[in-house]
Amino acid sequence: MRVALLSYRSKPHCGGQGVYVRYLSRGLAELGHEVEVFSGQPYPELDPGVELTKVPSLDLYRESDPFRTPRPSEIRDGIDLLELGLMWTAGFPEPLTFSMRVARILRARADEFDVVHDNQSLGSGLLPLRESGIPLLATVHHPITQDRTADLAAAPLRRKLAVRRWYGFVRMQARVARRLDDVITVSRSSAEDIANDFGVPAEQIRTVPLGVDTSLFRPSRTQRVPGRIVAVASADVPLKGVRHLLEAVAKLRTERAVELTVVTQLTKGGPTERLIEDLAIGDIVHTVSGIDDSELATLLGSAEVACVPSLYEGFSLPTVEAMSCATPLVVSDAGALPEVVGGDGECALLAPPGDTEALAQQLASLLEDPERARQLGEAGRRRAVDRYSWTSVAAATAECYAEAIDRARSGKGASTC
């Protein structure tokens, strides 16, 4: 099949969308399909044989200069003006404006593809493609309503209106999701949330878990660093629960020697930086960003414990990556995390989301019991190898493509895919 894989932004490392695009496109290509990725900035890293077509935005949220004002010479057309206007009025324009730009490209190249697969943009600009008869599917890792709820709960009263405005695109995403015949998601938990929050009929949702490169993310051959805790947070936002982990680490340091490494890009002068200062733990908390998969695997493999303190996760690639490294885990009992790791004590210890005291207790129990930690790590490695493979992800996704193409040719309605 000839596949157009769309992603409005594709952060190459430690970002779910970019990792998904890279490994899914690799798996599809290995199965013999022709894959072309269409992406806005930041662009993904792709394997040889997978073509990248850049769909540049104004890149208004680049890490080096977020919320920047572009030069007049950068404005190319009305879509650019729309993107700038939405940003200036506190909205987030990228899902909409990317969909408009990529639809313009695909309309001119419609005969070159058998199926179009959107990765989470759910922009209304895509709907004319579906109406023209091109099979159109979308992956929804989780409904962004969950992010909106967490951010609103954490925002002071004076900022709640601005937060609601930022998440204005979520209404569009729900409308578009309901118009699609096929929605792919990554866990049963996410499928339930998509049905409830977006109103997508359950029979239109197919669950295809994410995968891990078990040859790269593998048990470390060197000794783990005593007291090291590692966490991966793709964004410095309340949903990731980093605040509760920092508070737990502050408690732990009064009892034992610990250090925490968080893989994330902190907001300069933001609440996480301020909390580290308020807790006086800057000497034992380190942050890293921009590392590649090999460096991330080495870091995860060096930890005595990995922690995923999120208030919600639709799947959590870092969890599976830590499991694949045989690193014992403490994770929140939230969203899809119990589904990913199994029951409490199977491959990880669970803690109620947002419960700092419970998080500290579970981390301490693994740091104090190396044999139990080793057993959990080995069980996690077995689970990762047995259940989470990018080859199986690509094969299951290709089955959805084939069904969508068959329905488009026969004129039938939605299937259970």
C-alpha positions in Angstrom: 0.0 0.0 0.0 1.0 3.6 -0.5 0.6 5.4 2.8 0.6 9.1 3.6 1.4 9.4 7.3 0.6 12.8 8.8 1.9 14.4 12.0 1.5 18.1 12.8 4.6 18.1 15.0 7.1 15.2 15.5 9.6 15.8 18.2 12.3 13.3 17.5 13.2 12.2 21.0 11.2 11.8 24.2 8.0 12.9 22.5 5.3 10.3 21.8 4.3 11.6 18.4 7.7 11.7 16.9 8.7 8.3 18.2 5.4 6.9 16.9 5.9 8.3 13.5 9.5 7.0 13.2 8.9 3.5 14.4 5.5 3.0 12.7 6.9 4.2 9.4 9.9 1.9 9.8 7.6 -1.1 10.5 5.4 -0.4 7.6 8.3 -0.1 5.3 9.8 -3.3 6.5 6.4 -5.0 5.6 6.8 -3.7 2.1 4.5 -0.7 2.1 5.5 2.7 0.6 5.4 5.4 3.4 5.7 9.1 3.0 5.6 11.2 6.2 4.1 14.7 6.1 5.1 16.7 9.2 5.4 20.2 10.5 8.2 21.4 12.8 9.9 19.9 14.8 10.5 17.4 12.0 10.9 13.6 12.8 14.0 11.5 12.3 13.1 8.7 9.8 14.8 5.6 8.6 16.2 5.2 5.1 13.4 4.3 2.7 10.8 6.5 4.4 10.4 9.8 2.6 9.7 13.1 4.5 7.7 15.9 3.0 8.1 19.0 5.2 4.9 21.0 5.8 6.4 24.0 7.5 4.4 26.1 9.9 5.5 29.4 11.2 7.1 27.5 14.1 5.7 29.8 16.7 6.5 27.5 19.6 10.1 26.5 18.8 12.0 25.6 22.0 14.5 28.4 21.5 11.9 31.1 21.0 8.4 30.2 22.1 5.5 32.5 21.2 7.7 34.3 18.8 6.5 37.1 16.5 7.6 36.2 12.9 9.1 38.7 10.5 6.6 40.1 7.9 8.6 38.3 5.2 7.8 35.0 6.7 4.1 35.4 6.1 3.3 33.4 2.9 -0.5 33.2 2.7 -3.8 33.3 4.5 -3.1 30.1 6.5 0.0 31.8 8.0 -2.2 34.8 9.0 -4.7 32.5 10.6 -2.0 30.7 12.5 -0.5 34.0 13.8 -3.9 35.5 14.6 -4.9 32.4 16.7 -1.6 32.5 18.6 -2.0 36.2 19.3 -5.5 35.6 20.7 -4.1 32.8 23.0 -5.3 29.9 20.9 -3.3 26.9 19.7 -3.5 26.9 15.9 -1.2 24.1 14.8 -3.7 21.2 14.4 -6.0 23.3 12.3 -3.4 25.1 10.2 -1.4 21.9 9.6 -4.5 20.1 8.4 -5.2 22.9 5.9 -1.7 22.9 4.6 -1.3 19.2 4.2 -4.8 18.8 2.6 -3.8 21.3 0.0 -0.7 19.2 -0.8 -2.6 15.9 -0.8 -5.5 17.1 -3.0 -2.9 17.7 -5.7 -1.4 14.3 -5.2 -4.5 12.2 -4.4 -3.7 9.5 -7.0 -0.3 8.8 -5.3 -1.7 7.3 -2.1 -4.0 4.5 -1.2 -4.7 5.7 2.4 -4.1 8.7 4.6 -3.2 8.2 8.2 -3.4 11.2 10.5 -1.5 11.2 13.8 -3.5 13.2 16.3 -4.0 16.5 14.5 -7.7 15.9 13.8 -7.8 19.2 12.0 -11.0 20.1 10.1 -8.9 20.8 6.9 -8.7 17.0 6.5 -12.4 16.3 6.1 -12.6 17.3 2.4 -10.1 14.5 1.8 -12.5 12.0 3.3 -15.5 13.4 1.4 -13.5 13.0 -1.8 -13.3 9.3 -1.2 -9.7 9.0 0.0 -9.6 6.5 2.9 -8.7 8.6 6.0 -7.8 7.2 9.4 -6.5 8.8 12.5 -4.6 7.7 15.6 -5.7 9.4 18.8 -3.2 8.6 21.5 -5.6 10.0 24.0 -8.2 12.7 23.9 -6.7 16.1 24.8 -9.7 16.7 27.1 -7.6 14.9 29.7 -4.7 17.5 29.4 -7.3 20.3 29.5 -8.8 19.0 32.7 -5.4 18.7 34.4 -4.2 22.1 33.3 -7.5 23.8 34.4 -7.2 22.1 37.8 -3.7 23.4 38.3 -4.2 26.9 36.9 -4.9 29.9 39.2 -8.3 31.5 38.8 -6.9 34.4 36.9 -5.5 32.1 34.2 -8.4 29.6 33.8 -10.0 31.6 30.9 -6.7 31.7 29.0 -6.3 27.9 29.5 -9.8 27.3 28.1 -8.9 29.5 25.1 -5.7 27.6 24.5 -7.6 24.3 24.4 -10.2 25.7 22.0 -9.0 23.3 19.3 -10.3 20.3 21.3 -13.8 20.9 20.2 -12.7 20.7 16.5 -10.8 17.5 17.2 -13.9 15.9 18.7 -16.0 16.9 15.7 -13.5 15.5 13.3 -13.0 12.3 15.2 -16.8 11.7 15.0 -16.7 12.1 11.2 -14.1 9.5 10.7 -14.9 5.9 10.0 -11.7 4.6 11.6 -10.0 5.7 14.8 -6.9 3.9 16.1 -5.9 4.3 19.7 -3.2 2.7 21.9 -5.0 1.3 24.9 -8.4 0.2 26.2 -8.3 3.1 28.6 -7.8 5.6 25.8 -10.6 3.9 23.7 -13.0 4.4 26.6 -12.0 8.0 27.0 -12.3 8.7 23.3 -15.8 7.3 23.3 -16.8 9.3 26.4 -15.0 12.6 25.7 -15.2 12.8 21.9 -18.4 10.9 21.4 -16.9 8.4 18.9 -18.9 5.2 18.7 -17.0 2.4 20.4 -17.4 0.2 17.3 -15.3 2.7 15.3 -12.3 2.5 17.6 -9.5 -0.1 17.2 -6.9 -0.6 19.9 -3.3 -1.1 18.6 -0.7 -0.8 21.5 2.6 1.0 20.9 5.9 -0.8 20.6 9.5 -0.6 21.8 12.8 -1.4 20.2 13.9 -4.2 22.5 17.3 -4.5 20.9 18.1 -0.9 21.8 16.2 -0.6 25.1 17.7 -3.6 26.8 19.1 -4.5 30.3 22.3 -2.6 31.1 25.6 -4.5 31.2 26.9 -2.1 33.8 26.1 -1.6 37.4 23.1 0.6 38.2 23.8 3.9 40.0 22.8 3.6 43.6 19.9 5.8 44.5 19.3 7.0 41.0 15.6 7.6 40.0 14.8 8.5 36.4 11.6 9.9 35.0 10.7 10.9 31.4 8.2 13.8 30.9 7.6 14.8 27.3 6.4 18.2 28.4 6.6 20.4 31.5 2.9 20.3 32.2 0.8 19.3 35.3 -0.6 16.2 33.6 2.9 14.5 33.9 2.8 14.7 37.7 6.4 15.8 38.0 5.5 18.1 41.0 4.4 15.0 43.0 7.6 13.2 42.1 9.8 16.2 43.2 7.9 16.3 46.5 8.4 12.6 47.0 12.2 12.9 46.3 12.4 15.8 48.8 11.0 13.5 51.4 13.2 10.6 50.4 16.4 12.6 50.6 15.8 13.1 54.4 16.1 9.3 54.8 18.7 8.1 52.2 21.0 9.2 49.4 19.0 9.7 46.2 19.3 11.6 43.0 16.6 12.3 40.3 17.1 12.7 36.6 14.1 14.0 34.6 14.2 13.8 30.9 12.3 17.0 29.9 12.6 20.6 28.8 11.7 22.7 31.7 9.9 26.0 31.2 12.3 28.8 32.1 11.2 30.3 35.4 8.1 28.0 35.4 6.5 26.3 38.3 8.7 23.2 38.1 11.9 25.2 38.3 10.4 27.3 41.2 9.4 24.1 43.1 12.9 22.6 42.8 14.2 25.8 44.4 11.5 25.9 47.1 12.2 22.3 48.0 15.9 22.9 48.1 16.7 19.8 46.0 18.5 21.5 43.1 21.7 19.6 44.1 20.1 16.2 43.5 17.7 16.9 40.7 19.0 17.0 37.1 17.2 17.6 33.9 18.3 16.6 30.4 16.7 17.1 27.0 17.5 16.5 23.4 19.0 13.1 24.0 18.7 10.4 21.4 17.2 6.9 21.9 20.5 5.3 22.6 21.3 7.9 25.3 17.8 7.5 26.8 18.3 3.7 26.9 21.6 4.1 28.7 20.1 6.5 31.2 17.1 4.2 31.9 19.4 1.2 32.3 21.5 3.1 34.8 18.6 3.8 37.2 17.8 1.8 40.3 14.2 2.8 39.8 12.2 4.5 37.0 9.1 6.5 37.9 6.0 7.6 35.8 4.0 9.8 38.2 1.5 11.1 35.5 -2.0 12.0 36.5 -3.1 10.4 33.2 -1.5 8.5 30.3 -3.1 7.2 27.2 -0.3 4.6 26.9 3.2 5.9 28.0 6.2 4.9 25.8 8.7 5.7 28.5 7.0 3.1 30.7 7.5 0.4 28.1 11.1 1.6 27.4 12.0 1.3 31.1 10.4 -2.2 31.2 12.4 -3.2 28.2 15.6 -2.1 30.1 14.6 -4.3 33.0 14.4 -1.2 35.2 11.9 -1.6 38.1 9.1 0.9 38.0 6.8 2.9 40.2 3.9 4.3 38.2 0.6 6.1 38.9 -2.6 4.0 39.0 -4.0 6.3 36.3 -5.2 6.1 32.7 -3.6 3.2 30.8 -0.6 2.8 33.1 -2.0 -0.3 34.9 -3.0 -1.8 31.6 0.6 -1.3 30.3 2.4 -2.8 33.4 -0.2 -5.3 34.6 -1.4 -5.5 38.2 0.3 -4.0 41.2 3.5 -5.9 41.9 3.5 -7.7 38.5 6.0 -5.5 36.7 5.7 -2.3 38.7 4.5 -0.8 42.0 1.4 1.4 41.7 0.6 4.6 43.6 -2.6 6.7 43.5 -2.2 9.6 41.1 -1.2 12.8 42.8 -0.4 11.1 46.1 3.0 12.3 47.1 3.2 10.2 50.3 2.3 6.9 48.5 4.8 7.7 45.7 7.6 8.2 48.2 6.7 5.0 50.0 6.7 2.9 46.9 10.0 4.4 45.7 11.5 3.7 49.1 10.3 0.1 49.1 12.2 -0.7 45.9 15.3 1.2 46.9 15.4 -0.8 50.2 14.8 -4.2 48.5 17.2 -4.8 45.6 16.0 -8.4 45.2 12.3 -7.4 44.7 13.4 -4.6 42.4 15.4 -7.1 40.3 12.4 -9.4 40.0 10.1 -6.6 38.9 12.7 -5.5 36.4 13.0 -8.9 34.9 9.2 -9.3 34.7 9.0 -6.0 33.0 11.6 -7.1 30.4 9.6 -10.2 29.6 6.4 -8.3 29.3 8.0 -5.8 26.9 9.4 -8.5 24.7 6.2 -10.6 24.6 3.6 -7.8 24.2 5.1 -4.7 22.7 6.7 -5.0 19.3 6.8 -2.3 16.5 6.5 -5.1 13.9 3.2 -6.2 15.4 2.0 -2.6 15.7 2.8 -2.0 12.0 1.1 -5.2 10.9 -2.1 -4.4 12.9 -2.2 -0.9 11.6 -1.8 -2.2 8.0 -4.8 -4.4 8.6 -6.8 -1.3 9.4 -5.6 0.4 6.2 -6.6 -2.6 4.1 -10.1 -2.7 5.6 -10.5 1.1 5.1 -9.4 0.8 1.5 -11.8 -2.1 0.8 -14.7 -0.2 2.3 -13.9 2.9 0.3 -13.9 0.8 -2.9 -17.1 -1.0 -2.1 -18.9 2.1 -0.7 -19.6 0.4 2.6 -19.7 2.2 6.0 -17.5 1.9 9.0 -16.1 -1.4 10.3 -15.0 -2.5 13.7 -11.4 -1.5 12.9 
